[in-house]
Amino acid sequence: MIAQRNLPGHLPFSKLRNILRNNKIRLVYEFDDAFWTLPSNHLAYNFYQQMMPELKNYIKSADLVTVSTDYMARYVAKLNKNVRVLENALDDALWTFREPRSAQDKIRLLFSGTPTHHDDLKIVVKPLLKILNEYGDRVEVILWGNEIEELMALPQVQRGPDFTPDYTLYARQLQSLDVDLAIVPLADTPFNRAKSHIKWLEYSACGITGIYSRVGAYPKHIKDKQTGLLVNNSHKAWYRALKWMLEHPEERLKMAIQAQEDIKKQHTISSATSRWYEAYATLVSLPEIPKIQSPVVSIIILAWNKWAFTEKCLKALQHNTTGIVYEVIVVDNGSDDQTWKNLQEWKASYPQLRPMRNETNLGFSVGNNRALKEARGPWVVFLNNDTEPRPHWLDAMLAIAQNDPSVGAVGAKLVYPDETIQHAGVAIVDDRKNGDPLLAQHILHGRPKDFPQANLMIEFQAVTAACMLMPRELAIKLNGFDEGYQNGYEDVDLCFRIREAGYKVVYQPHAELVHHESKSGPERFAHVAENIQRLHKRWMGKIRHDFRLEPNGEAIQLNGPITLYTPPGQTAETPKDDRPGVSIIMLTFNALEMTRQTITSVLEHTRYPYELIVVDNASGADTVAYLKELEQQHPHIKVLFNKENKGFSAGNNQGVAASDGHYVCLLNNDVLVGDGWLEDLVEAFDRDAQIGMVSAITNKASGLQVLASVPYKDETGFYKFAKEWRQEHRGQVTPRRRLAGFVMLTSRAIYDEIGGFDEIYGLGNFIDDDISLKIRQAGYALMVHDGTFIHHYGHSSFKANNIDLMASLKENEKIFNQKWPDVDYDELLEIKNPLHEVHPRKIEQATRALNDGDARQAFELYREVVDENPLSGEGLMGLAFAAFFLGELEEAEHALLRARLHFPEHAVVRNQLGMLYAHKGNWEQAVQYFQQAAERDAHYAEARHNLCQALIESGAYEKGLTVLTEWLNTHPEDVTGMMMMARYNLEVGRTDEARQYLERVLEIDPRNDEARQLLQQQTTASTEEQQATEMLEQAYELLNNFDEQNAEALFHKSGALHPAPEALFGEVLCALRKDQQLRAVTLLNKITDRWPDFAPACNQLGIIHFQDGRVEEALAWFARAIENDRDWLEPQRNYGLALIEKGDYENGIATFNKIIGQHPDDVESLLIIAGFYIEVERWNQAENMLQKILEIDPENETARRQLTEIKAHLEMPAP
């Protein structure tokens, strides 16, 4: 338990002692002021004097006392030897390390401190007066939280913001001030000697250099004339220090920069966490604190609202960025949604995250450049917040950048959610058709992601900064992005400058990310013309074109600089393939010719990056000689020689332990492989995270991986057959209960997770059965790539070494049965109940259960199918439906997203995703998926209907109706669509249009009861609505004449005839007139439940809560009223008044200033502001406001009266 500061003044230790003792809790007491030294004139003197006895009890009884300075530690040590100094540090998330202010004509000085620092401020009064007299209006002083009349009388001295005890608000206020120099005078008293260096930390974080008294902790931390100026407490010393600072702006700036650097390194919470950790570790057993490594890469993400996309990006980063030390700097670029709040919460569980905040949206260039200055890694990645990085993305980019110093930028492959290409490099086009001679065009936009050209490393003139890696030093040298562009062409310009500086810009296809694109909003396209003009002005004539687009639309490739990229040390014919590597593990035990044949086959037919690790189990001399020669000839082959035969399991485990690949492929030494075999196995394994191991089809093995007969007779025939088989069954991947061991591919991580092969099986047999069960037991599925055919000779090592195969089988069968007694071996081999028969039956049963309303049984059956076959479209869709009906939305979303990945062109999957997000209220995402479903199937009516509804729900009403209207123009018989149009038109009072659609429906379907009823209701409702409106007008007239009784009856009658919020609100007004507040609140709640967008009800509820003293509730209702009707000023004024009542004067006044800025003639708001200024005795501001009111409304008696009162108060003659 950590007890802080003033707790002894509120809770006697005697009440805490038993709680600590009974629960075996250790107590840490921490404080940061020397309360025992307070002067008697201090505002809190009496409180701390009374607290002193309990303070000593806490100090004596605590298991650990932590203080902020050595001075306090010396006092505490007399009472408790276990004391630690934990010096103050800044919260990285709260302080954004603003750039120091550049030299200005007017220099602004700041003093900040509560009234308790009045005596400290007196130290500098005379020096300040002398400086102000000497420099005149070239110097301005801000006094924040403390005032001295002698200084306040001068025109150069201003009040700072209202001082707040809320530290978060104080930090924001301080960071918003434009200040050049801070002064921190401290009288040399016992109380001040205990003071920490917190002011130096805060000012330096804001880029403000300072002058500090040589008192307290300041001399310990400040390097004089390097990170601040230290001064003795004499008038002459302070005057000299002030003058020196004013006359040396360059030195002042250097000090500010150096101080900020020192704080980042040593005085932030992230850099100082170990101090607290080590202190608390003396009380309880804690794991050794991890060593903090400097990041290799700084990932910079700019975010403006759209938190849902930022969160997806962060989740993808967490899961798919491994093996690299990195930091993520997320810049909240003035968001007004939950982005900043959520980033703070994320930071607790994501230590790599470093949030920064800009109070306003500074644009793409400025936002990224600010983060660039804070980056700590030697490499930086600029990453859009609407991307989702996929596995190995960063490794692939670094593989180029770290190994080739001539590369200045690396771009990535960006794909849309539908797996088509968004970016695979940028070509520069002379567009003569559309009149743009310097068009930057995404070259393979819209192509499938496996389009051959998209998978080559290529040098371009530009890549997109949606994901771009470059050296930090180069980025800083080039001054980052050109801030003259406004959300467009910044990346193209930077790439041009990178190439101009002599560096290459390279596209890396193996770094893949999903890009939702343009989630920053329409502002992205607001300055297209200006951006193009700026690009042309700087680069026209300097850049070579890659293509020319003729006026007739013909594209002609020119001799531009686009070229294949060749990494250092490689030839153009053999470019480096840096996809995640495979370690092929192969055991040998004699059988030389078979081994030679297998390895030759691998060498000649494997194009995927791999290493071959051969584990020789004590073969004869001829095999050993061959393997040694092989190792010398091929650097990617490694041979491990055993002195004895360790057996199949131990040998493979030994090989895996020596491997470096991301994947492990266990391959027998008696096989032949065809072209593409390894690519196909890797692709199959990577299809779904639930796949734990994959294998292939063969001619000889046990289980369901065998072709009954093969047409070839020799090795040549095999290769021809394998090629044809691959083409015929390309991409087919199916599930198995067990995989045969002639070839098995998994990841190194999964192999280690399950503990590899069980070595109890000796030389072999039943080992593949065993590891298959271990993989499934760990929750993974087993799959076979049906398009990969591998020839298997079978048991070659047993035959070559005269090992008794049957004896081995019998012995290992006993071991297997003892280990897996409940396994039905025939079912394991799928001799009975094969999965290709079981799964359709289970899906049929699940579908019946779902139709019968038993969603739970359906869910379990679909889950069984998906667990064994993660690629089952029917299983995933069924699982999603069942989960949806059970209310398990996260499970449904997970299943649908997997289905989308495996079936990217399936319109139904996209439509169901849209329905899911619509159910969750995420209309933007719903619109996106309904649109994609409609695009994939032009005749999919349900998708069109859903798209229309989602657009309307998201606020795009007219666009939604346009979508449905266009659909009905081409599908005039769509009754469901016409009924939707009828209902929508009725909702907005377009009764004539609704009638036309309903009549058309009845022409097509005369028995449509709903259409007939709506027509009848519309006719009746029209008459009733007219009558109700007339009653409302009469009721309000009665209310205005103070006849509440009859008005209330008429309001009620109107609402009964035609329900409307105006009628019920009329009853509210009557109830309030009669002081029936409880009834009024009941009616208001009824209105907001039924008509949540009715602003007057929200505003009235806010007024009632405000009058009852519930300010927070009032603020919420006023905010809701404003959201519902942004043109109505009353709730805006009420919101400002509530903020002021709460004590948040700054935001309260800001609210009224915003109203007046938009409505300068709003007399009521001007009167409220004038009244506030009168209340706080800011007479000049009040007088200005009242004069402005009289200019607008010369007859305003309130303004005239208040102005007269101010004149009288100031003893000035009235006008």
DRENNU-974205 format. One record per residue (C-alpha): z, x, y; residue in one letter. Coordinates in pm, whole numbers, plus 50000, padded with zeros to 5 digits. Example, Ala and Ser with C-alpha at 12.3 -4.5 7.8 and 13.67 -1.06 7.14 Angstrom:
<gudos>
507805123049550A/507145136749894S/
</gudos>
This chain:
<gudos>
500005000050000M/499065013350341I/501315001450623A/500025007750973Q/501415014251318R/503424983851437N/504404968651102L/508004981751132P/508334960251443G/507474928851246H/508684934650889L/512014952050816P/511704977350538F/514524960350348S/512154930750284K/509424953850163L/511534976249940R/511864952349644N/508154943849647I/507294980749624L/509914988249361R/509244958249135N/505484963649135N/505615001849122K/503605004249442I/503335036649639R/503695033150016L/501635051650276V/502715046950638Y/500185057550901E/500365057251281F/498705075051572D/501075074251871D/504395091251944A/506285059052010F/509565077652057W/508205095552365T/507045064852557L/508085065552925P/510335037153034S/507665022853266N/505215018052976H/504254981752915L/505314983252550A/508455004052601Y/510944976652506N/509014967052189F/508905002552056Y/512525009752149Q/513574980251936Q/511234991851657M/512595027551642M/515305022151374P/512795005251142E/510165031551225L/512525058351093K/513215037350780N/509495034950709Y/508955072150768I/511905082250548K/511025057950267S/507255062150252A/505755082049966D/503305096550216L/503105095550596V/499755101850765T/499385109051136V/496495118651358S/497805150551526T/499855181551448D/502325172251724Y/503315140051545M/503375157551208A/506095181251334R/508285151651429Y/507675133051100V/508395164250891A/512045162651004K/512325128750830L/509795131650545N/508305163950415K/505305146150261N/503285142350579V/499565147950625R/497435150750935V/494335128850900L/492495133651224E/490595104851378N/486965100351274A/484225076751387L/482795048551181D/479135057651124D/478185020951114A/479815013151449L/478645043251651W/474885048551659T/474835083151828F/472765074252130R/470515100152290E/472085116152601P/470905101752931R/468285123153103S/468985136453452A/468845109453722Q/468935109654101D/472255091054088K/474975105253861I/477335079853704R/480935089753621L/483205069353393L/486955066253358F/488065043453074S/491665034952993G/494195006552986T/496645001553275P/499125023553083T/496965053253193H/497495046353564H/499465078753612D/496735098353432D/494095084553665L/496135094753970K/495565131353874I/491895129053973V/492065105754274V/491925133254538K/489225153554359P/487155121954317L/487565112154683L/486415146654785K/483395145354551I/482415110454667L/482675120755028N/480605151854963E/477865136254749Y/477735101454903G/475625076154717D/474305102854478R/477445097254270V/478785064454134E/482165059953962V/482945032853707I/486625024453655L/486985005653329W/490344989653251G/492235006253537N/492005005553915E/493395023754216I/492975006754553E/492095038954733E/489105043454504L/488085006954470M/487705004554848A/484695028054832L/481175013654782P/480335040154518Q/483175028054291V/482504998954056Q/484564979553805R/483594983553442G/483384955053191P/486494934653119D/488654956152894F/488974942552540T/491454950252261P/488664943152009D/487574978251908Y/484184967151773T/483374949852102L/484704979852297Y/482385002852100A/479374981152174R/480274978852542Q/480725016452574L/477405023152402Q/475674999252639S/476785017852954L/474385041953125D/476745070553208V/476205107753267D/479755121053270L/483175109153151A/486525121253283I/489655121653068V/492675132253277P/495965132953083L/499315140753239A/501155167253041D/503875144552897T/505385143452547P/503535110652484F/500145125452583N/500735157552389R/500635136052076A/497295121052174K/494275126051948S/490785136252061H/489395101052017I/487875099052368K/485845130452303W/484575115451978L/483595082452138E/481975096652450Y/480065122952256S/478725096752014A/477315078852321C/475635110552441G/478125113852731I/479575147952805T/483085149352948G/485795167853139I/489135167752955Y/492665178253048S/494005207152842R/496515183652680V/497015169652330G/494395176152065A/491525182352307Y/491875220652332P/491875222551951K/488545204751909H/486525210352225I/484625243052265K/484925248852640D/481555247352816K/479835241652480Q/480915206952370T/482825196452681G/484735210452977L/488485217152957L/490475217553279V/494055223253397N/495755194553577N/495435206553937S/493385190354212H/491465222454270K/490635226853898A/489425190853866W/487345193254181Y/485705225554061R/485035210453718A/483495179053865L/481305198954104K/480155222853830W/479145193853609M/477255176853890L/475385208653982E/474415218453626H/472545189153468P/470865210953204E/474185225453088E/475665190553090R/472865178552861L/473275208252625K/477005201152594M/476345164552513A/473825173652243I/476055200352085Q/479105177752088A/477135150451914Q/475965174851646E/479555186751585D/480765151151544I/478035141751300K/478925171551081K/482725169851088Q/484105139251261H/482535108351103T/484045087950823I/481185097350591S/481705134450655S/485525132750642A/486145108850351T/487475137050134S/490495141350364R/491765106350288W/490805109349923Y/492715141749879E/495765128150061A/496005096849846Y/495325116949532A/498745132949577T/500295098849499L/498085084749225V/495755099248968S/492225097949107L/489065112848959P/487925145149114E/486145137349438I/482425141349397P/480825168949595K/478695154949873I/475205169249852Q/472865170950145S/469985146650104P/466605160250003V/464865129650146V/465755106950437S/464205072550386I/463795054350718I/463465016550714I/462944995951029L/464144959851003A/463784930851241W/465174898951085N/463714889150743K/466874900450562W/465644887050228A/462854913150225F/465134941350340T/467574933150060E/464794933349799K/463654967049930C/467174981449905L/467634967949552K/464334983449444A/465355016449603L/468655016149416Q/467045009449079H/463895030349109N/464935061449303T/466665084049052T/467205121249010G/466805128349382I/469545131249644V/468505108549929Y/469815088250220E/468545055050350V/468635049950727I/468085013050795V/467525005951164V/468374970251261D/465874966751544N/467674939451739G/467774913151461S/469354879751539D/469834869351175D/472414882850928Q/470764917150890T/473454938051062W/476354919750897K/474764922650555N/474024959650603L/477734965650663Q/478554947850338E/475854967150149W/477185000050274K/480384995950072A/478484996849742S/475515018549842Y/476825052349966P/473305064750047Q/472955037650312L/473325046950682R/472825016150903P/471815020351269M/471494992851527R/469394987751837N/470584959452057E/466994948652123T/463714951951934N/462404985652053L/459204983551851G/457925003451554F/457525037551717S/460765039351914V/462815025051629G/461475050151376N/461685079451618N/465365072651688R/466095072651316A/464025104351272L/466445122751502K/469335112051277E/467625121850951A/469335149750755R/466865156350474G/464055182050493P/461675153650398W/461435119450559V/459835087850427V/458845060250667F/459135028450462L/458494992150555N/461294967650482N/458864944150305D/458104968950027T/459604972249679E/459295007649539P/458555010249168R/459855036648922P/459075073248995H/457585065349337W/459495092549520L/459155118949247D/455385115049263A/455245119049642M/457535149349639L/455495165049359A/452675169549608I/454675176949923A/457085202449776Q/454395222049594N/451805224049870D/452905235750216P/449455226850352S/450205189650306V/451595172550615G/451765136650489A/451695118850154V/450795082050124G/451375058349834A/449565031049644K/450664997349782L/449884965849587V/450334929449670Y/452664908649451P/449544897149265D/448884933649163E/445784937949380T/445514967849612I/446754965649970Q/446525002950042H/444935031849855A/444025053250154G/442445046750494V/438745052750572A/437435057150927I/434465034150986V/431855032951260D/431734994851263D/428484985951440R/428594950251314K/431844941151491N/431744966651770G/434594990051670D/433395026351657P/436755038951525L/437905013051273L/440705023351036A/439965004250715Q/441985001950392H/439285014450160I/440014995949832L/441754965349970H/441794936249723G/440644956149420R/442654955449094P/445364981949099K/443854999848799D/440495004048975F/439485039748879P/439095053649231Q/442535040549324A/444085063549066N/442775096549201L/444645119649436M/442495120549749I/442595136750091E/442075110650364F/442155112150741Q/444955086450741A/447365067550520V/449615038450607T/453165044350730A/454305014250528A/455195042650292C/454525077950414M/456375110250333L/456225141250552M/458315172150638P/461015163250890R/460405194751096E/456725186351129L/457515150351227A/459905162751498I/457455189451615K/454805162451663L/457375140051843N/457105113651573G/455095082351641F/453365078151976D/455505052852163E/452535041852369G/451325020752076Y/452964987152021Q/453234978051652N/449784989351548G/447795021651485Y/450885043651523E/450425056751169D/446705063351212V/447365082751532D/450145103151368L/447905111751072C/445175123051310F/447725145751485R/448915159251149I/445355169151061R/444775182651411E/447785205451352A/446075219451042G/447745199250766Y/446345176750494K/446955139550451V/447005130750081V/447045097849892Y/449235098149579Q/448265069849339P/451235075049108H/453675064849382A/453415027149357E/455125000349565L/454784962849609V/454004954149970H/454424918750100H/452824930050430E/453364917250782S/456834903150731K/457804916351073S/456264885051224G/453344876751454P/454534902451711E/452774928151492R/449414915451616F/450324908951980A/448874941352121H/445834948051902V/443394952752193A/445664976852383E/446334997152067N/442635000351985I/441895010952341Q/444585037952325R/443275050851990L/439705052352122H/440735070052441K/442495097952256R/440355102951946W/436795091352016M/434455120451951G/437135140751771K/437195121651443I/434435122251182R/433425089051032H/433675082950658D/431425052050661F/429095033250892R/428804995550885L/425364984951004E/424804952951209P/423334936450898N/426554943050706G/425244972450500E/427884999450441A/426625035450438I/428825064150318Q/428675094150550L/429605130450501N/433185125150613G/436245145550518P/437375122750231I/437625145149926T/439465148349596L/442805165649639Y/443425196149424T/447015209549409P/447555247249446P/446805267449134G/444505241348986Q/440765237748987T/438985206949110A/437965199348749E/441595198748631T/443665181448898P/447375179048835K/448465146348678D/452045140748787D/452695107948610R/456095108048430P/455635130948134G/455975124747762V/457715148347522S/455955145647184I/458355155846908I/456775166746579M/458545180146268L/456895204846030T/457865216045682F/454945235045539N/451865212245492A/449985236545718L/446505221345702E/447765186545772M/449855199546063T/446885218946201R/444675188146178Q/447275166146356T/447935190546639I/444215195946693T/443775158346715S/446545156146976V/445125184747182L/441615170247186E/442415133547244H/445445132847475T/444855130647851R/448245117447956Y/450645145248078P/452765157047787Y/454615185547625E/454575190947249L/457825202147091I/457395212646728V/460585215646524V/459865236446215D/462295229745928N/462115263745757A/458415264345664S/456725293145489G/455275323545661A/451755309745708D/452975278445890T/455365299046103V/452545323046200A/450275294146298Y/452985277946512L/453815310646690K/450155316146773E/449905280146891L/452895284447125E/451325315547279Q/447995298447340Q/449335266247495H/452045267447764P/452875230447713H/453745236147345I/457235247347248K/458295255546889V/461865255146759L/462305274146429F/465135264146195N/466375286845920K/466985256945693E/465535222245654N/467725200445876K/465945168745773G/463975142845969F/466815128646182S/468475161246279A/465155177846347G/463985150246579N/467345149546758N/467055187146806Q/463585183446953G/464615155547190V/467575176147310A/465115203647412A/462685179747583S/461965175647954D/459845143947952G/460745109948088H/459445095047763Y/459965106547405V/457235101747145C/458205108446783L/454965116446600L/454465125346234N/452565157046149N/450145138445919D/448265116146164V/445065114746368L/445105100246721V/442195086746925G/441365087047295D/443865068447515G/446525065747245W/449365079547457L/448355061447777E/448375028547585D/451815034447433L/453305043747770V/451655013847938E/453024990547670A/456515005047699F/456515001848079D/455484965348080R/459044952748074D/462454968848114A/463654950447802Q/461154968747579I/463064996247399G/460455012047175M/456745008447097V/454485018646811S/450865014546702A/448625000146431I/447755022146131T/446145022945791N/449225032545587K/452845022845650A/455364996645550S/455764964945754G/453384945645978L/451574974546142Q/448954980145877V/445314969745858L/444584957745504A/441354977645495S/439555001645726V/435795007745740P/435785045245792Y/435665071845524K/436235104145713D/437695118846030E/434545112646234T/434505076646123G/438135072846226F/437525083546587Y/434585059646619K/436645031146470F/439715038846687A/437545037147002K/435975003946903E/439334989546797W/440854999347131R/438074982347325Q/438334950847116E/442154948047139H/442724963947479R/446064954347631G/447344934447331Q/451064940847276V/453034920747018T/456654920646894P/458134933446567R/461564933246407R/461084969046291R/458734997846368L/457285022746119A/458125058646199G/454685074746197F/454745071046578V/457505057946803M/457685059747182L/460755052747392T/462395066847702S/464705096647687R/467385074947849A/467245048447574I/467095074847301Y/470295090347439D/471875055947488E/471575046847118I/472505081847001G/469095090646857G/468455091346482F/471395088046241D/471565121146055E/473195106545741I/469745099345596Y/468935135645522G/465275144745471L/463875110245548G/463195073645452N/464915043045602F/465355062645923I/462785041946109D/464485009945984D/467825022746105D/466695032646455I/464814999646491S/468034980746429L/469935003346670K/467374996546942I/467644958846889R/471434960846870Q/471414976947216A/469574946447353G/466024959647356Y/462834946547197A/460414964246963L/456684961247039M/453414973046893V/450314980947098H/447724963446882D/444904982247054G/446185016646952T/445065026446603F/446425058846452I/445365071746114H/448335080245889H/447935100945571Y/451495092645461G/454385113045316H/452485145645352S/455565167545381S/457055151945068F/453845158144876K/453265193445010A/456795204144920N/457075185544589N/460025164744709I/460945135344485D/460025106344715L/461435079044490M/464765096644454A/464975100044831S/464135063244876L/466805051744630K/469495074044779E/468775063745137N/468475027145042E/472135028044935K/473125044145267I/471125018345460F/472604988645275N/476135001645327Q/475505005645699K/473604972845746W/474964949545473P/473864917545650D/470234927445700V/467614909145497D/465194937745433Y/462234915445352D/462754897445681E/463154930745861L/459754941445730L/458464906345815E/457374900545458I/459044866945513K/459584848045837N/457324870546045P/457814867446421L/454264855546479H/455204824346274E/458844820946382V/458244822246757H/455764792946776P/458194771746571R/461094780446803K/459024773147113I/458034739546967E/461714731546890Q/462764742747238A/460104721747406T/461254691247209R/464864698047307A/463864701247672L/461954668447662N/464984651947497D/467244664047778G/469064691047579D/468424719647821A/471174741247671R/469654741347321Q/466224747347472A/467574776247677F/469074793147369E/465864789447166L/463654802647447Y/466134831047498R/465834841047130E/462054842847165V/462164863047489V/464784886847353D/462374895947072E/459204893247280N/459754900047652P/456014894547709L/455964858647578S/454524837147854G/455594804847684E/459044819047624G/459534830947981L/458244798748136M/460314777547899G/463374798747970L/462824794048343A/462454755948306F/465594753248095A/467604775748328A/466424755248625F/467604722748465F/470954739148386L/471344750048750G/471214786948656E/468794796048934L/469194833748915E/468294832948546E/465294811048623A/464124834148901E/464474864648678H/462364848448405A/459674837048647L/459414871048816L/458944887148475R/456284861348393A/454564869048725R/454534905948640L/453004900348295H/450634872148397F/449654880248758P/446694856048763E/448554826548614H/448684799248881A/451434779048707V/453834808748725V/453294811849101R/453714774349147N/457004774248956Q/458274803549163L/457444783549473G/459374753649339M/462364775749262L/462464790549613Y/461934756049763A/464964743849569H/466944773249709K/465784764650063G/463754796650101N/460694779050240W/458924810450358E/458924824950007Q/458004791049862A/454964788650092V/453844823149983Q/453914814549612Y/452334779949648F/449534796249849Q/449004822049576Q/448944794849308A/446344775149502A/444214806249551E/444284814049179R/443264779049079D/441144760949338A/441564727649155H/445334729649103Y/446444697649278A/450194702449229E/450104736349400A/448304720949702R/450824692649722H/453724716949703N/452164740049963L/451844711150204C/455474700750154Q/456774736650186A/454864742250511L/456284710250655I/459824718950545E/459474753650698S/458594738151035G/454814742351020A/454254704751017Y/450714703751150E/449624732450929K/451014714550624G/449094682950707L/445944703550767T/446254719050420V/446604684950259L/443844669550472T/441384697150374E/442334692450009W/441784654650027L/438394659950191N/437214677149872T/439354656449631H/439194621149772P/440454605249449E/443814623749456D/446254594449474V/449364616649481T/448024635949780G/447144604149969M/450614589649903M/452124621750045M/449964618450356M/451004582250396A/454714590950374R/454424620250616Y/452584598850870N/455204571550841L/457964597150904E/456494606751240V/455494571451338G/451754574751275R/451634540251122T/447884534651161D/447024566850976E/449594558550707A/448104523850663R/444624538850607Q/445864561550328Y/447834533850160L/444864510450166E/442654537750017R/445224543149737V/445144505949653L/441344506849636E/441544534349372I/444684521449199D/445274484449272P/448434484649058R/450174511649263N/453424493649343D/454754520749576E/451684518749800A/451884480749811R/455624481449897Q/455144507450170L/452414486250329L/454684455950329Q/457664475950461Q/455554491250734Q/454554457050860T/458154444550854T/459614476650992A/457294476651291S/458654443051406T/462274452451336E/461964485951516E/460654469051829Q/463554444151827Q/466094472151770A/464714492552060T/465084462952296E/468704458352182M/469444495352245L/468204492952601E/470384462152664Q/473424479152504A/473164510352719Y/472814488553027E/476044470052931L/477804503452872L/476764515853217N/478344484053359N/481614491753170F/481214462552929D/482184482952620E/482974452852402Q/479554436252420N/477744469652428A/479404480552102E/478424447951929A/474824451852040L/474694488651933F/475944478251590H/473414450251561K/470564473551660S/471584499051398G/471834472651128A/468324460451206L/466754495151227H/469004525051142P/468784551451415A/471144578451543P/470894564851900E/472494532051792A/475374548451609L/475874572751899F/476154542952132G/479084530951922E/480594566051958V/480444563452337L/482084529252326C/484894542552102A/485534571652340L/485664547952637R/488384528652451K/490274561152357D/489494556051986Q/488904592851916Q/489434590951539L/486794563751509R/484454583651732A/484804614751511V/484204594051197T/481024579451344L/479854613751467L/480314628751121N/478274600050978K/475494607651227I/475414645151156T/475384638850781D/472434614950801R/470614629351103W/471664666251115P/469134673751391D/470534648351637F/471754671451917A/473924646552119P/476204640851818A/476644678451760C/477374683852129N/479924655452138Q/481734668951832L/481884702552010G/483414686052319I/486094668552109I/487014700751925H/487094719552257F/489424693852412Q/491714696652108D/491884734752145G/489774742651836R/487424766352015V/485774782351709E/484804748251568E/483574737851912A/481364768751937L/479794761051599A/478924725351702W/477564735852043F/475414762151871A/474064735751634R/473264712751925A/471404741052100I/469434748551784E/468454711751754N/467354708352117D/466704740952299R/465584723652619D/468874704852668W/471184724652899L/474484706352846E/475344721852505P/474314756052643Q/476784752252930R/479444739952690N/478854770052466Y/479364793752761G/482554775552868L/483924777752512A/483274815252499L/485144819752827I/488014798352698E/488114820352388K/488474851052608G/484984864352542D/484164866452911Y/481254890252873E/479244867952639N/480354836652821G/479044849253153I/475934862352977A/475264827252845T/475354812653195F/473254841053334N/470654833453067K/470664796453165I/470304805053534I/467584830353458G/465534803253288Q/466664774853519H/467474790753859P/468014756354021D/470614744553769D/473384736354015V/475894726853747E/475744761253581S/475934778553919L/479074758354002L/480694768353673I/479994805353735I/481264802754092A/484464786253964G/484984814353715F/484554840953985Y/487064822554203I/489534821753914E/489354859553863V/489284865654242E/485824880754254R/485274865654596W/481954882254683N/480264870454363Q/481704835454406A/480534833854766E/477004844454666N/476834817554400M/478044790154635L/475574800454907Q/472774798254649K/473914763054549I/473824751554914L/470304765554948E/469264743554656I/471434713454744D/472614714855108P/474674682955061E/476704695854766N/480284687854869E/481914708254589T/480114740054689A/480834734455061R/484534727954993R/484944758554769Q/483134780755019L/485494768955294T/488514776455072E/487244811755002I/486764818655374K/490254806055444A/491704827255163H/490014858255297L/491314849155646E/487854846555786M/486754819156027P/484994790655852A/481304785555941P/
</gudos>
